[in-house]
Amino acid sequence: MKLIKEFKDFINKGNALDLAIGVIIGTAFSAIVNSIVNDLFMPFISFILGGLNLSDRRWILVQGADDASTIAISYGNFIQQVINFLAIGFIVFLIVKALNSLRRKQEVKKEEPVTPEEIILLREIRDEMKKQHA
């Protein structure tokens, strides 16, 4: 019973929930970026390379009767995955940079010095004493 309670406490903490939400959003985000790369970037790169489709490029080591029995190194698919990775990394970098900028702006607003009540009271006493001695 204690294990179940500890698990509930763990799940209810913000970090576990944030992680779960991040994984779900990350999965959806990855699909969007893959679509951007495959549907927008790769056709453009293919056009620049004269109609060459990178994802189909491979070095055939042993030619088989069909694709299933052919042994090949699919370097084109690797290049496409590297492009996907770089695109995702760049977009995540831009998002993190924007979030850090927002956090810095919020921290600047929060850093306004808060004067404790004792200091305010002491200043009022000082001002009254100056008035009495003047």
Chimera marker file (.cmm) of the C-alpha trace (Angstrom):
<marker_set name="trace">
<marker id="1" x="0.000" y="0.000" z="0.000" r="1" g="1" b="0" radius="0.5"/>
<marker id="2" x="2.866" y="2.359" z="0.786" r="1" g="1" b="0" radius="0.5"/>
<marker id="3" x="4.345" y="1.735" z="-2.665" r="1" g="1" b="0" radius="0.5"/>
<marker id="4" x="1.086" y="2.788" z="-4.349" r="1" g="1" b="0" radius="0.5"/>
<marker id="5" x="0.945" y="5.964" z="-2.236" r="1" g="1" b="0" radius="0.5"/>
<marker id="6" x="4.546" y="6.803" z="-3.134" r="1" g="1" b="0" radius="0.5"/>
<marker id="7" x="3.779" y="6.206" z="-6.806" r="1" g="1" b="0" radius="0.5"/>
<marker id="8" x="0.737" y="8.519" z="-6.621" r="1" g="1" b="0" radius="0.5"/>
<marker id="9" x="2.866" y="11.189" z="-4.941" r="1" g="1" b="0" radius="0.5"/>
<marker id="10" x="5.495" y="10.805" z="-7.662" r="1" g="1" b="0" radius="0.5"/>
<marker id="11" x="2.920" y="11.088" z="-10.467" r="1" g="1" b="0" radius="0.5"/>
<marker id="12" x="1.207" y="14.073" z="-8.866" r="1" g="1" b="0" radius="0.5"/>
<marker id="13" x="4.450" y="16.026" z="-8.599" r="1" g="1" b="0" radius="0.5"/>
<marker id="14" x="4.931" y="18.595" z="-11.333" r="1" g="1" b="0" radius="0.5"/>
<marker id="15" x="8.138" y="17.087" z="-12.696" r="1" g="1" b="0" radius="0.5"/>
<marker id="16" x="6.624" y="13.722" z="-13.634" r="1" g="1" b="0" radius="0.5"/>
<marker id="17" x="3.584" y="15.355" z="-15.176" r="1" g="1" b="0" radius="0.5"/>
<marker id="18" x="5.758" y="17.859" z="-17.049" r="1" g="1" b="0" radius="0.5"/>
<marker id="19" x="7.885" y="15.002" z="-18.368" r="1" g="1" b="0" radius="0.5"/>
<marker id="20" x="4.835" y="13.081" z="-19.597" r="1" g="1" b="0" radius="0.5"/>
<marker id="21" x="3.445" y="16.163" z="-21.324" r="1" g="1" b="0" radius="0.5"/>
<marker id="22" x="6.857" y="16.860" z="-22.837" r="1" g="1" b="0" radius="0.5"/>
<marker id="23" x="7.093" y="13.347" z="-24.277" r="1" g="1" b="0" radius="0.5"/>
<marker id="24" x="3.624" y="13.604" z="-25.827" r="1" g="1" b="0" radius="0.5"/>
<marker id="25" x="4.279" y="17.045" z="-27.291" r="1" g="1" b="0" radius="0.5"/>
<marker id="26" x="7.741" y="15.951" z="-28.428" r="1" g="1" b="0" radius="0.5"/>
<marker id="27" x="6.276" y="13.019" z="-30.329" r="1" g="1" b="0" radius="0.5"/>
<marker id="28" x="3.774" y="15.255" z="-32.104" r="1" g="1" b="0" radius="0.5"/>
<marker id="29" x="6.473" y="17.870" z="-32.714" r="1" g="1" b="0" radius="0.5"/>
<marker id="30" x="8.764" y="15.245" z="-34.225" r="1" g="1" b="0" radius="0.5"/>
<marker id="31" x="6.050" y="14.228" z="-36.690" r="1" g="1" b="0" radius="0.5"/>
<marker id="32" x="5.611" y="17.868" z="-37.743" r="1" g="1" b="0" radius="0.5"/>
<marker id="33" x="9.346" y="18.401" z="-38.217" r="1" g="1" b="0" radius="0.5"/>
<marker id="34" x="9.656" y="15.120" z="-40.144" r="1" g="1" b="0" radius="0.5"/>
<marker id="35" x="6.894" y="16.328" z="-42.448" r="1" g="1" b="0" radius="0.5"/>
<marker id="36" x="8.651" y="19.674" z="-42.920" r="1" g="1" b="0" radius="0.5"/>
<marker id="37" x="11.906" y="17.910" z="-43.786" r="1" g="1" b="0" radius="0.5"/>
<marker id="38" x="10.373" y="15.195" z="-45.988" r="1" g="1" b="0" radius="0.5"/>
<marker id="39" x="7.721" y="17.318" z="-47.707" r="1" g="1" b="0" radius="0.5"/>
<marker id="40" x="9.460" y="20.707" z="-47.951" r="1" g="1" b="0" radius="0.5"/>
<marker id="41" x="13.241" y="20.478" z="-47.535" r="1" g="1" b="0" radius="0.5"/>
<marker id="42" x="13.967" y="17.165" z="-49.261" r="1" g="1" b="0" radius="0.5"/>
<marker id="43" x="12.101" y="17.982" z="-52.507" r="1" g="1" b="0" radius="0.5"/>
<marker id="44" x="14.019" y="21.272" z="-52.634" r="1" g="1" b="0" radius="0.5"/>
<marker id="45" x="17.332" y="19.474" z="-52.070" r="1" g="1" b="0" radius="0.5"/>
<marker id="46" x="16.324" y="16.887" z="-54.673" r="1" g="1" b="0" radius="0.5"/>
<marker id="47" x="15.582" y="19.708" z="-57.129" r="1" g="1" b="0" radius="0.5"/>
<marker id="48" x="18.990" y="21.281" z="-56.471" r="1" g="1" b="0" radius="0.5"/>
<marker id="49" x="20.681" y="17.900" z="-56.972" r="1" g="1" b="0" radius="0.5"/>
<marker id="50" x="18.948" y="17.390" z="-60.315" r="1" g="1" b="0" radius="0.5"/>
<marker id="51" x="16.049" y="15.196" z="-59.228" r="1" g="1" b="0" radius="0.5"/>
<marker id="52" x="18.161" y="12.910" z="-57.044" r="1" g="1" b="0" radius="0.5"/>
<marker id="53" x="16.149" y="11.310" z="-54.231" r="1" g="1" b="0" radius="0.5"/>
<marker id="54" x="18.506" y="10.949" z="-51.279" r="1" g="1" b="0" radius="0.5"/>
<marker id="55" x="16.366" y="8.484" z="-49.345" r="1" g="1" b="0" radius="0.5"/>
<marker id="56" x="16.736" y="5.882" z="-52.128" r="1" g="1" b="0" radius="0.5"/>
<marker id="57" x="20.523" y="6.193" z="-52.404" r="1" g="1" b="0" radius="0.5"/>
<marker id="58" x="22.502" y="3.141" z="-51.317" r="1" g="1" b="0" radius="0.5"/>
<marker id="59" x="25.653" y="1.158" z="-51.998" r="1" g="1" b="0" radius="0.5"/>
<marker id="60" x="24.810" y="-2.374" z="-53.020" r="1" g="1" b="0" radius="0.5"/>
<marker id="61" x="27.256" y="-4.837" z="-51.501" r="1" g="1" b="0" radius="0.5"/>
<marker id="62" x="25.559" y="-8.058" z="-52.672" r="1" g="1" b="0" radius="0.5"/>
<marker id="63" x="22.864" y="-7.997" z="-55.350" r="1" g="1" b="0" radius="0.5"/>
<marker id="64" x="20.013" y="-10.347" z="-54.508" r="1" g="1" b="0" radius="0.5"/>
<marker id="65" x="17.044" y="-11.600" z="-56.506" r="1" g="1" b="0" radius="0.5"/>
<marker id="66" x="14.869" y="-8.935" z="-54.876" r="1" g="1" b="0" radius="0.5"/>
<marker id="67" x="15.208" y="-6.017" z="-52.433" r="1" g="1" b="0" radius="0.5"/>
<marker id="68" x="14.721" y="-8.299" z="-49.433" r="1" g="1" b="0" radius="0.5"/>
<marker id="69" x="17.752" y="-10.420" z="-50.324" r="1" g="1" b="0" radius="0.5"/>
<marker id="70" x="19.953" y="-7.519" z="-51.475" r="1" g="1" b="0" radius="0.5"/>
<marker id="71" x="22.589" y="-6.423" z="-48.991" r="1" g="1" b="0" radius="0.5"/>
<marker id="72" x="23.177" y="-2.683" z="-49.173" r="1" g="1" b="0" radius="0.5"/>
<marker id="73" x="24.294" y="0.302" z="-47.154" r="1" g="1" b="0" radius="0.5"/>
<marker id="74" x="21.471" y="2.860" z="-47.267" r="1" g="1" b="0" radius="0.5"/>
<marker id="75" x="23.512" y="6.015" z="-46.940" r="1" g="1" b="0" radius="0.5"/>
<marker id="76" x="20.733" y="8.149" z="-48.442" r="1" g="1" b="0" radius="0.5"/>
<marker id="77" x="18.387" y="7.284" z="-45.598" r="1" g="1" b="0" radius="0.5"/>
<marker id="78" x="21.178" y="8.109" z="-43.146" r="1" g="1" b="0" radius="0.5"/>
<marker id="79" x="21.677" y="11.531" z="-44.763" r="1" g="1" b="0" radius="0.5"/>
<marker id="80" x="17.939" y="12.176" z="-44.552" r="1" g="1" b="0" radius="0.5"/>
<marker id="81" x="17.899" y="11.241" z="-40.848" r="1" g="1" b="0" radius="0.5"/>
<marker id="82" x="20.847" y="13.578" z="-40.211" r="1" g="1" b="0" radius="0.5"/>
<marker id="83" x="18.905" y="16.380" z="-41.910" r="1" g="1" b="0" radius="0.5"/>
<marker id="84" x="15.876" y="15.525" z="-39.718" r="1" g="1" b="0" radius="0.5"/>
<marker id="85" x="18.060" y="15.640" z="-36.614" r="1" g="1" b="0" radius="0.5"/>
<marker id="86" x="19.605" y="18.987" z="-37.553" r="1" g="1" b="0" radius="0.5"/>
<marker id="87" x="16.193" y="20.482" z="-38.338" r="1" g="1" b="0" radius="0.5"/>
<marker id="88" x="14.718" y="19.272" z="-35.036" r="1" g="1" b="0" radius="0.5"/>
<marker id="89" x="17.793" y="20.447" z="-33.129" r="1" g="1" b="0" radius="0.5"/>
<marker id="90" x="17.666" y="23.894" z="-34.718" r="1" g="1" b="0" radius="0.5"/>
<marker id="91" x="13.948" y="24.329" z="-34.034" r="1" g="1" b="0" radius="0.5"/>
<marker id="92" x="14.348" y="23.167" z="-30.423" r="1" g="1" b="0" radius="0.5"/>
<marker id="93" x="17.265" y="25.602" z="-30.062" r="1" g="1" b="0" radius="0.5"/>
<marker id="94" x="15.057" y="28.467" z="-31.272" r="1" g="1" b="0" radius="0.5"/>
<marker id="95" x="12.274" y="27.484" z="-28.855" r="1" g="1" b="0" radius="0.5"/>
<marker id="96" x="14.658" y="27.206" z="-25.886" r="1" g="1" b="0" radius="0.5"/>
<marker id="97" x="16.256" y="30.531" z="-26.813" r="1" g="1" b="0" radius="0.5"/>
<marker id="98" x="12.835" y="32.215" z="-26.885" r="1" g="1" b="0" radius="0.5"/>
<marker id="99" x="11.844" y="30.643" z="-23.547" r="1" g="1" b="0" radius="0.5"/>
<marker id="100" x="15.120" y="31.718" z="-21.929" r="1" g="1" b="0" radius="0.5"/>
<marker id="101" x="14.556" y="35.255" z="-23.182" r="1" g="1" b="0" radius="0.5"/>
<marker id="102" x="11.079" y="35.286" z="-21.629" r="1" g="1" b="0" radius="0.5"/>
<marker id="103" x="12.442" y="33.917" z="-18.345" r="1" g="1" b="0" radius="0.5"/>
<marker id="104" x="15.122" y="36.604" z="-18.224" r="1" g="1" b="0" radius="0.5"/>
<marker id="105" x="12.500" y="39.301" z="-18.754" r="1" g="1" b="0" radius="0.5"/>
<marker id="106" x="10.398" y="37.854" z="-15.926" r="1" g="1" b="0" radius="0.5"/>
<marker id="107" x="13.426" y="37.657" z="-13.627" r="1" g="1" b="0" radius="0.5"/>
<marker id="108" x="14.234" y="41.322" z="-14.267" r="1" g="1" b="0" radius="0.5"/>
<marker id="109" x="10.688" y="42.250" z="-13.268" r="1" g="1" b="0" radius="0.5"/>
<marker id="110" x="10.926" y="40.118" z="-10.111" r="1" g="1" b="0" radius="0.5"/>
<marker id="111" x="14.274" y="41.581" z="-9.061" r="1" g="1" b="0" radius="0.5"/>
<marker id="112" x="12.755" y="44.899" z="-7.996" r="1" g="1" b="0" radius="0.5"/>
<marker id="113" x="13.953" y="45.307" z="-4.425" r="1" g="1" b="0" radius="0.5"/>
<marker id="114" x="11.266" y="44.814" z="-1.826" r="1" g="1" b="0" radius="0.5"/>
<marker id="115" x="11.841" y="47.009" z="1.172" r="1" g="1" b="0" radius="0.5"/>
<marker id="116" x="11.074" y="45.213" z="4.436" r="1" g="1" b="0" radius="0.5"/>
<marker id="117" x="8.556" y="46.865" z="6.756" r="1" g="1" b="0" radius="0.5"/>
<marker id="118" x="11.227" y="47.382" z="9.416" r="1" g="1" b="0" radius="0.5"/>
<marker id="119" x="13.294" y="49.483" z="7.009" r="1" g="1" b="0" radius="0.5"/>
<marker id="120" x="10.252" y="51.559" z="6.070" r="1" g="1" b="0" radius="0.5"/>
<marker id="121" x="9.461" y="52.113" z="9.755" r="1" g="1" b="0" radius="0.5"/>
<marker id="122" x="13.075" y="53.077" z="10.520" r="1" g="1" b="0" radius="0.5"/>
<marker id="123" x="13.058" y="55.567" z="7.632" r="1" g="1" b="0" radius="0.5"/>
<marker id="124" x="9.849" y="57.128" z="8.947" r="1" g="1" b="0" radius="0.5"/>
<marker id="125" x="11.384" y="57.427" z="12.442" r="1" g="1" b="0" radius="0.5"/>
<marker id="126" x="14.514" y="58.997" z="10.940" r="1" g="1" b="0" radius="0.5"/>
<marker id="127" x="12.450" y="61.500" z="8.970" r="1" g="1" b="0" radius="0.5"/>
<marker id="128" x="10.443" y="62.432" z="12.110" r="1" g="1" b="0" radius="0.5"/>
<marker id="129" x="13.650" y="62.892" z="14.100" r="1" g="1" b="0" radius="0.5"/>
<marker id="130" x="15.037" y="65.168" z="11.379" r="1" g="1" b="0" radius="0.5"/>
<marker id="131" x="11.865" y="67.251" z="11.528" r="1" g="1" b="0" radius="0.5"/>
<marker id="132" x="12.125" y="67.570" z="15.321" r="1" g="1" b="0" radius="0.5"/>
<marker id="133" x="15.793" y="68.628" z="15.239" r="1" g="1" b="0" radius="0.5"/>
<marker id="134" x="15.381" y="71.044" z="12.378" r="1" g="1" b="0" radius="0.5"/>
<link id1="1" id2="2" r="1" g="1" b="0" radius="0.2"/>
<link id1="2" id2="3" r="1" g="1" b="0" radius="0.2"/>
<link id1="3" id2="4" r="1" g="1" b="0" radius="0.2"/>
<link id1="4" id2="5" r="1" g="1" b="0" radius="0.2"/>
<link id1="5" id2="6" r="1" g="1" b="0" radius="0.2"/>
<link id1="6" id2="7" r="1" g="1" b="0" radius="0.2"/>
<link id1="7" id2="8" r="1" g="1" b="0" radius="0.2"/>
<link id1="8" id2="9" r="1" g="1" b="0" radius="0.2"/>
<link id1="9" id2="10" r="1" g="1" b="0" radius="0.2"/>
<link id1="10" id2="11" r="1" g="1" b="0" radius="0.2"/>
<link id1="11" id2="12" r="1" g="1" b="0" radius="0.2"/>
<link id1="12" id2="13" r="1" g="1" b="0" radius="0.2"/>
<link id1="13" id2="14" r="1" g="1" b="0" radius="0.2"/>
<link id1="14" id2="15" r="1" g="1" b="0" radius="0.2"/>
<link id1="15" id2="16" r="1" g="1" b="0" radius="0.2"/>
<link id1="16" id2="17" r="1" g="1" b="0" radius="0.2"/>
<link id1="17" id2="18" r="1" g="1" b="0" radius="0.2"/>
<link id1="18" id2="19" r="1" g="1" b="0" radius="0.2"/>
<link id1="19" id2="20" r="1" g="1" b="0" radius="0.2"/>
<link id1="20" id2="21" r="1" g="1" b="0" radius="0.2"/>
<link id1="21" id2="22" r="1" g="1" b="0" radius="0.2"/>
<link id1="22" id2="23" r="1" g="1" b="0" radius="0.2"/>
<link id1="23" id2="24" r="1" g="1" b="0" radius="0.2"/>
<link id1="24" id2="25" r="1" g="1" b="0" radius="0.2"/>
<link id1="25" id2="26" r="1" g="1" b="0" radius="0.2"/>
<link id1="26" id2="27" r="1" g="1" b="0" radius="0.2"/>
<link id1="27" id2="28" r="1" g="1" b="0" radius="0.2"/>
<link id1="28" id2="29" r="1" g="1" b="0" radius="0.2"/>
<link id1="29" id2="30" r="1" g="1" b="0" radius="0.2"/>
<link id1="30" id2="31" r="1" g="1" b="0" radius="0.2"/>
<link id1="31" id2="32" r="1" g="1" b="0" radius="0.2"/>
<link id1="32" id2="33" r="1" g="1" b="0" radius="0.2"/>
<link id1="33" id2="34" r="1" g="1" b="0" radius="0.2"/>
<link id1="34" id2="35" r="1" g="1" b="0" radius="0.2"/>
<link id1="35" id2="36" r="1" g="1" b="0" radius="0.2"/>
<link id1="36" id2="37" r="1" g="1" b="0" radius="0.2"/>
<link id1="37" id2="38" r="1" g="1" b="0" radius="0.2"/>
<link id1="38" id2="39" r="1" g="1" b="0" radius="0.2"/>
<link id1="39" id2="40" r="1" g="1" b="0" radius="0.2"/>
<link id1="40" id2="41" r="1" g="1" b="0" radius="0.2"/>
<link id1="41" id2="42" r="1" g="1" b="0" radius="0.2"/>
<link id1="42" id2="43" r="1" g="1" b="0" radius="0.2"/>
<link id1="43" id2="44" r="1" g="1" b="0" radius="0.2"/>
<link id1="44" id2="45" r="1" g="1" b="0" radius="0.2"/>
<link id1="45" id2="46" r="1" g="1" b="0" radius="0.2"/>
<link id1="46" id2="47" r="1" g="1" b="0" radius="0.2"/>
<link id1="47" id2="48" r="1" g="1" b="0" radius="0.2"/>
<link id1="48" id2="49" r="1" g="1" b="0" radius="0.2"/>
<link id1="49" id2="50" r="1" g="1" b="0" radius="0.2"/>
<link id1="50" id2="51" r="1" g="1" b="0" radius="0.2"/>
<link id1="51" id2="52" r="1" g="1" b="0" radius="0.2"/>
<link id1="52" id2="53" r="1" g="1" b="0" radius="0.2"/>
<link id1="53" id2="54" r="1" g="1" b="0" radius="0.2"/>
<link id1="54" id2="55" r="1" g="1" b="0" radius="0.2"/>
<link id1="55" id2="56" r="1" g="1" b="0" radius="0.2"/>
<link id1="56" id2="57" r="1" g="1" b="0" radius="0.2"/>
<link id1="57" id2="58" r="1" g="1" b="0" radius="0.2"/>
<link id1="58" id2="59" r="1" g="1" b="0" radius="0.2"/>
<link id1="59" id2="60" r="1" g="1" b="0" radius="0.2"/>
<link id1="60" id2="61" r="1" g="1" b="0" radius="0.2"/>
<link id1="61" id2="62" r="1" g="1" b="0" radius="0.2"/>
<link id1="62" id2="63" r="1" g="1" b="0" radius="0.2"/>
<link id1="63" id2="64" r="1" g="1" b="0" radius="0.2"/>
<link id1="64" id2="65" r="1" g="1" b="0" radius="0.2"/>
<link id1="65" id2="66" r="1" g="1" b="0" radius="0.2"/>
<link id1="66" id2="67" r="1" g="1" b="0" radius="0.2"/>
<link id1="67" id2="68" r="1" g="1" b="0" radius="0.2"/>
<link id1="68" id2="69" r="1" g="1" b="0" radius="0.2"/>
<link id1="69" id2="70" r="1" g="1" b="0" radius="0.2"/>
<link id1="70" id2="71" r="1" g="1" b="0" radius="0.2"/>
<link id1="71" id2="72" r="1" g="1" b="0" radius="0.2"/>
<link id1="72" id2="73" r="1" g="1" b="0" radius="0.2"/>
<link id1="73" id2="74" r="1" g="1" b="0" radius="0.2"/>
<link id1="74" id2="75" r="1" g="1" b="0" radius="0.2"/>
<link id1="75" id2="76" r="1" g="1" b="0" radius="0.2"/>
<link id1="76" id2="77" r="1" g="1" b="0" radius="0.2"/>
<link id1="77" id2="78" r="1" g="1" b="0" radius="0.2"/>
<link id1="78" id2="79" r="1" g="1" b="0" radius="0.2"/>
<link id1="79" id2="80" r="1" g="1" b="0" radius="0.2"/>
<link id1="80" id2="81" r="1" g="1" b="0" radius="0.2"/>
<link id1="81" id2="82" r="1" g="1" b="0" radius="0.2"/>
<link id1="82" id2="83" r="1" g="1" b="0" radius="0.2"/>
<link id1="83" id2="84" r="1" g="1" b="0" radius="0.2"/>
<link id1="84" id2="85" r="1" g="1" b="0" radius="0.2"/>
<link id1="85" id2="86" r="1" g="1" b="0" radius="0.2"/>
<link id1="86" id2="87" r="1" g="1" b="0" radius="0.2"/>
<link id1="87" id2="88" r="1" g="1" b="0" radius="0.2"/>
<link id1="88" id2="89" r="1" g="1" b="0" radius="0.2"/>
<link id1="89" id2="90" r="1" g="1" b="0" radius="0.2"/>
<link id1="90" id2="91" r="1" g="1" b="0" radius="0.2"/>
<link id1="91" id2="92" r="1" g="1" b="0" radius="0.2"/>
<link id1="92" id2="93" r="1" g="1" b="0" radius="0.2"/>
<link id1="93" id2="94" r="1" g="1" b="0" radius="0.2"/>
<link id1="94" id2="95" r="1" g="1" b="0" radius="0.2"/>
<link id1="95" id2="96" r="1" g="1" b="0" radius="0.2"/>
<link id1="96" id2="97" r="1" g="1" b="0" radius="0.2"/>
<link id1="97" id2="98" r="1" g="1" b="0" radius="0.2"/>
<link id1="98" id2="99" r="1" g="1" b="0" radius="0.2"/>
<link id1="99" id2="100" r="1" g="1" b="0" radius="0.2"/>
<link id1="100" id2="101" r="1" g="1" b="0" radius="0.2"/>
<link id1="101" id2="102" r="1" g="1" b="0" radius="0.2"/>
<link id1="102" id2="103" r="1" g="1" b="0" radius="0.2"/>
<link id1="103" id2="104" r="1" g="1" b="0" radius="0.2"/>
<link id1="104" id2="105" r="1" g="1" b="0" radius="0.2"/>
<link id1="105" id2="106" r="1" g="1" b="0" radius="0.2"/>
<link id1="106" id2="107" r="1" g="1" b="0" radius="0.2"/>
<link id1="107" id2="108" r="1" g="1" b="0" radius="0.2"/>
<link id1="108" id2="109" r="1" g="1" b="0" radius="0.2"/>
<link id1="109" id2="110" r="1" g="1" b="0" radius="0.2"/>
<link id1="110" id2="111" r="1" g="1" b="0" radius="0.2"/>
<link id1="111" id2="112" r="1" g="1" b="0" radius="0.2"/>
<link id1="112" id2="113" r="1" g="1" b="0" radius="0.2"/>
<link id1="113" id2="114" r="1" g="1" b="0" radius="0.2"/>
<link id1="114" id2="115" r="1" g="1" b="0" radius="0.2"/>
<link id1="115" id2="116" r="1" g="1" b="0" radius="0.2"/>
<link id1="116" id2="117" r="1" g="1" b="0" radius="0.2"/>
<link id1="117" id2="118" r="1" g="1" b="0" radius="0.2"/>
<link id1="118" id2="119" r="1" g="1" b="0" radius="0.2"/>
<link id1="119" id2="120" r="1" g="1" b="0" radius="0.2"/>
<link id1="120" id2="121" r="1" g="1" b="0" radius="0.2"/>
<link id1="121" id2="122" r="1" g="1" b="0" radius="0.2"/>
<link id1="122" id2="123" r="1" g="1" b="0" radius="0.2"/>
<link id1="123" id2="124" r="1" g="1" b="0" radius="0.2"/>
<link id1="124" id2="125" r="1" g="1" b="0" radius="0.2"/>
<link id1="125" id2="126" r="1" g="1" b="0" radius="0.2"/>
<link id1="126" id2="127" r="1" g="1" b="0" radius="0.2"/>
<link id1="127" id2="128" r="1" g="1" b="0" radius="0.2"/>
<link id1="128" id2="129" r="1" g="1" b="0" radius="0.2"/>
<link id1="129" id2="130" r="1" g="1" b="0" radius="0.2"/>
<link id1="130" id2="131" r="1" g="1" b="0" radius="0.2"/>
<link id1="131" id2="132" r="1" g="1" b="0" radius="0.2"/>
<link id1="132" id2="133" r="1" g="1" b="0" radius="0.2"/>
<link id1="133" id2="134" r="1" g="1" b="0" radius="0.2"/>
</marker_set>
